[in-house]
Amino acid sequence: MKSILRGEVEARLSSIESAFLSTPENDGNRRAYADILYKAGLMKQANEVIAPLAGIDAVDIDDVRLGASLAYLLGDYPKAEALFGRRKEIAPPGSDARSAALEGLALTYYQTNRYEQAKDLDLSKADKKAHNDDSLVTFMKSFPGAPYRLKWASSEKTARLPIINDFAPAGALPLVRLKVNGRAVELILDTGGDRLYIDERVARRIGIRTLATRKAKYAYTGGKTVKEPLGVAASVEMDAVTLENVPVIVARWTALGLTGDGVITTQILKQFLTTVDYDRREIIFRERSEAGRQEMLDSFAGDPVRLPFWMAATHLMFTRGRINGRTLNYFVDSGLAMSMPLVVTDETVEDLGLSDRKTKIEGTPYFWVPIDSLGMEGLQSGATQALGNILVEKDSYWGLGFLADALISHQYLRHLGSWTIDFDAMSYYFPPDAPERAKRSSGGR
């Protein structure tokens, strides 16, 4: 079945919006408007529209589903937990809706570091089939104690990790040196990953304890499914801060020709107010607090550029941006080790009218298409190329329930000076001159 493209969604959005604005008291029009806003990626607006129908006492299971999903995406985890719990209450036993509610609760516990709550999830036989042995629930149930326990070395509650390599060349990503279980390791930065990744060879050497296993597939495995042990590191020391009891994914990293001992990923960054400072060649970890945020804001010479983002699944961060003047949703993945700053889906290529401009990359399954302009909202760059046929998910365009149009990566981000991720405000911050830097970067090449 052919996918519905963004252009068609936007055409529907216009007419559905008109119907809602003419009769906002009509619940059917409200539901339709909130749903199409969600699909288009207008998450904050969708959340506001569905709110009157998606309270804790709501009885319509679809209203509760959308309200819970939006709360989760926007990082409002108390509301998400309440609404996923409500959906669980009103869903028929053994139904897909109940299983999805349990999955939502599990994800909420995961994001709030309350793994112990997963032990209270009452999974039926049908739920267990849906949440198979490779599931997040299984991992959290087997995890010993609270994850990511923080220990700061001083009252400043700031740590800095120098970037030790040249990350400008094609295929190079920022590399940092830290200690895991007291042993020095070198990890690349990649927000496209979830938990801390450690190469299997290194994991044996430093004593990573295995708790469970899962199956996964990545671009770097050529889309092939691999079995990964899931474990725990006793400590991860990063300059003036130490994380204890850290979830780990043990990966076949160097065996597949990749460099480094593993990857520092989104869930590590999420424990802090994290700044990747490309100009000063360091990653800065600040406490997630008002004091930490003020210190971060004071570090800019002027008012920073602030962009909202939302986060799906365990770690997939999205923000709004443009390609060739079209507004769309970007998956922000700092770890694409390529010369190009963008990955596009076949559907986005078609929607942008670029299908006849595909150029196959010899010796690979990939192709590229020319792009006139790209960038996050307000941070537009010029002409470049976008890579295609690299995403390995079965339906990367609609698989998350909303349009995932493209992936924007390191070769774009590195030109902006610095990038701060604030998981409390669900916002990115860039230097005041980031718009000019973006213009000068010629699409990140």
N, C-alpha and C positions, 0 to 999 in steps of 0.2 A: 504494500500500500504506500502510495506516494505521500511524503510529509507535507503538511501545511506549512507554507513559507511565511516569513515575517511580514512580507507585503500584504498577504491576505489577513493575517492577524491584525495589522494596523488598520486595514480597511474595515474590518468588523468592529474594532475598537471605536472608531468614529461614530458609527451608527448606534452602537450600544450605549456609548456615553450620552448621545443626544436623548435616547429613550430614558435613561436614568435621570438626567437633569430636568426633563419635562415632568417626570412623576417619581421623585425620590422616595415617596412613601410606599411605592410598589416594591415588595420584597423580592419578587422575581427579577425585576430590573436591577435592583441592588446586587443580587447574587451574580447575575450575568456580568455586570460591570466590574465587580471585584475580581471575578474569575478571569476576565480578559486582561485586566490590569496586571494580575499575577503572571499570566502567560507571557505578557509583553516585557516583564521585568520591572514594572513600576510598583515595587514592593511596599514602600511606605504608603503610597496612595491607596493601594489595594487593602492594606491593613486598616486604614481609616474607614474605608467604605464598608468593609464586612463587619467591623466592630459591633455595631448595634445588633447584629444577628448571631454573633459568635461569643456570647457570654458564657459564664460557667454553668448557667442553668439552661442553655440552649438544648433543644430537642432534635433539631435537624442535623443529622450526622455529617452532611456535606458542609454545612456552615461551620461546624466545629472543626472539621478536617482542614478547611482553608484557614480559619483563624489560628489553629495550632501551628500549621505549616508556616504561616507568615510570621508569627511570633518567634518561632525557632530561627527562621532565616535572618530576622532582624536582631537576633541576640537577646530577645526578651525571654529568658529561660524560665523565670517563675510563671509567666503567663502561658508559655508553651507547655510546661509541666501540668498546669491546671487543666488546660484544654485537651491535651493528650489523655489525661486521666479521665476527663469527661467523656471523650470519645470511646475509651475503653468501657466505661460504664454502660453506654447506650448501644454499643455494637453487639450484634448477636454472637453468642459463643461460637468459636470456631470459624468465624467469618474473616474475610480478607481485611475488613475494616478494623476488627479487633487486633489482628496481627500487625497492621500498620500503626495502630495506636501504641502497641507495645514497643515497636521499633522506634517510634517517636520518643517515648519515655526513655528508652535505652540511650538514644542519641543525646537527649537532654542531660541525663546523668553523666554521660561521657564528657560533654562540654563543660560541665560544672565540677568535674573531678570528684564525683560522688559514685565511684564504682560500686561501693558497698550496697547502694540502692538497687543495683541490678539483681542482687540476690533475692529481692522481694518480688521480682516479676514472676507472676504465676502463669507460666506457659502451658497451654493445653497441648495435646498431641499435634493438632493442626498447626499451632504456633511453632512448636519445635521443628516441624517439617519445614516451615517457612524460614525459621531462624536456625539454619543447619549448624553442624559442628564447627564451621568456620566463622561463626557469627561474632559480632562485637559483644553480644550478651555473654557468650561462653567465655570470652577473654576476660571481661570485667568480673564475672563470677569467680574466676580462678585467680584474680589478681590479689596479692597479699597487702592489705592495708590501703591507705590513702596514697594516690599518686602525686608526683610533682611537689614534694615537700620542699619549701624554699628556706635557704639559709644564706643570709647576707653577711659579708665579712666586715662591713662597717655600717654606720648609721646613715651614710649617704645613699645607700640602696641603689647604686648604679654600678654596672659592670661594662667593660669594653673588651671586645675581642678584635684584635687586628686582622684584617684580610691579608693573607700572606702571599697571594699570587697576583699575576696580571690577568684581570678578568675581562679585558677589552677584546682580545682575539675571538674569532668565531669559534664556538664550541666550548669556550672557557666560562666557568661560573665561579663566583667568589668562594674561596677556600679559607677555612679558619682552623686554628689548632686549639684543642681543649683536652680535658681529661675525662675519661669514662672509666669508672671503677679504679681510679688512681693511675691509669695508663694513658699516655699521650696518644691522641688520634687526630687525624686531619679530615674534616668533613666539609662537603660543599653545601651551599645554601640553596634550598629548593622548596618553595612554598607549594609546589605541586604534590608534595608528599604529606602524609598524615603524622604518624608517630616517628620518633627517632629511628633512622635506618642505620644498621651496623652490618658491614660485610661479614659473611659467615666465617671467613678465616680469622678476622679480627675478633669476632664474637667469642670464638673458642679460646683465643689467647687471653682475653680480658675477663672471661668468666661471666658471660651473659647467661642467666638462668632461663630455660625454656618453660613456658606455661601452657601453650596451646599451639596450634598451627592453623593456617588459612591458605586459601588459593587466591591468587591475584594475577593480573596481567598488566603490562606497561608498554609504552612505546619502546623503551630500551630493551625489552625482551622480544621485540618484533611482534607484539600482540599475543605471544604464546603464554599460556597459563603456567605459573610456577607455584610450587609449594613453599610457604614461608613460615618458619618458626616464629612465634610471638613470645616475647620474654620480658625480663625486667633487668634494668641496670641499678646497682645499689646507689651509684652517685654519678652525676655529670657536673664537673667543675668548669665554670666559665669565668675566668678572672675572679672578680670579687663576689660571685654568687655561686652557690651549689644547689643543684636540684637532687633530691633523694627519692628513691623508689620510682624510677622513670620507665614508662612503657617503651618497649623496643620491638622493632621488626627486624628480623635477621634476613638479610638479602644476599642473593648471588650477585655480588657487585663486581669485584675484580675478575671473577671467572668469565664475565660477559664483556670484558675489555674496558670497563669503566675505571676511572682513576679516583683516588681518595679512599678513605676507610668507611665512608658512608655519607649520610645526609642529615643536616640539621633542618628540621621541617616545621610545618605550621603549628603543631601542638606544642613544640618547644617555644616558639616565638610567642604563642598565645599566653604563656604564663607571665608575660611581661608587657610593658609598653615598649615595643621594639622599634629601633631605628636602624635601617641599613644605610649607612652614610658612605656613598660611593666616592664622594670628594675626599673625605678624610680616611678612606680605606679602613673602615671599622664597623662592627655591629655593636650598637649600644643597647643594653638591657636596663630599663628603669622599672621601678616598682609601679604596679597598676594602682595608682592612687591619684588624688587631686594634686598632691605635691609633685609626683612624678610627671603628671601632665603639664603642670605649670612650668616645671624645669624644661620640659621638651619645647613648649611654646616659646619660652624665653630664649631658647637657643637659636631661633630664627631672627634674621635681620629684617624684621617687618612681619606682616601677616602672612602665614603660610596658606597655600592652596589646600582646601579641605574637600574631600570627596567621600560621600557615603558608600559603603559596600554592604553586601549581605553574604552569608556563608551557608552553603548547602552541604548535606551529607556530613562527613566528619571534618572536612577541611577545605572545601571548594569555595574560594572567595570570588565574588563577582562584583563588578561595578559597571556603570554606564559609560559608553564612549561612542566613537564614530569610526566608520570606514567609508571612504568616498562620500562623506557628507551624510550618510545614513546613521541614525542613532540605533544602537544595539547593545547587547549584553556581552561583556568581556569576562572570561575566566582569567583571573590574574595569577599566573604561574611563573615565578621568578626563575624556574629551573630548566627552561628549554635550552638545551645545549646545541644551538644552531646559530647560523649567521643571520637568520631572518627573525624579526621581532613578533611575527604573527603566525598562528595556525588557524585555518578556516575549515569549516565543514563543507561538504559538497552542497548542502542546502543553501548555505550562505553564498557560496560561489554562484549558484543559480540565481538566488535572489538579487545579487548585485549585478547580474547580467554579464558575468565573466566566464561562463562555461566554455565558450569558444576560444578562450585565451589561456587555457591550461597548457603548461609545458612540463613534460615528463622529465624527472631527474634520473639520468641514466644510471642503471645498476641498482636502483631502489624502487620501492612501490610508490614513492612520493611524487607529487607534482608541485609546481608553484604557479601563482598567478600574479600579475602586476597590480599594485595598489597605488592610487593617486595620493591618498592621505589617510591617516589613522591616528588614534590616540584616545586616551581617557578624556572625559568631558572637560573641555577647557585647556587640554594639554595636547594640542594637535601637532603632528609631525607630517613631513612631506612624503614624497614618493618612495616606495619600497616594494618588496615582494612578500607574499604570504604563502606559507607551506600548507599543502593539503594531503589528505589520506594518511595522516599520522596518528589520529586519535583512535584508540583501540576499543572504546566502549561500544556496545551493540547499537545504541541510539544516542549518540553524544549530543544531538540537536534538541531532542525533546525528552530525553531520558530522565531529567530531573523535574519534569512537569512544567518548566518554563523554557523559553528560547535561550539556548546556550550557543550564541552565534559564532564566537571566536575566542581564541586564547591569545593573550598578550603577555610578553615575557621579558626576560633579562635584557635582551638587546634593545628594548625600548626603555625599560626602567632605569638602566644604568646612566643614561644621559640626563636624567632629571635632577641629579645632585644628591638627593637623599630620599628615602621613602620610610615613613613612620606608619606603623599599623597599631591602631587603638581599638582593641576589642571591647572596651567598655562603651565608647561612643560609636562603635562600628563605623569608623572613619579612617581614611588615609590622609596623611599630611605630606605635602611637598613644599620645597622652598618657594619663597615669593617669586623668584625668577624662573620657576619651572616652566611656565608657558613659553618664555623666550628660549629656554634651553631646548624644549621640545621642537620648536620651529627650526632651530639650528641643526638638529640631529639628523635631518633628512630621513625620517622614518626609522631611525635606530640603526642604520647601517654603519 
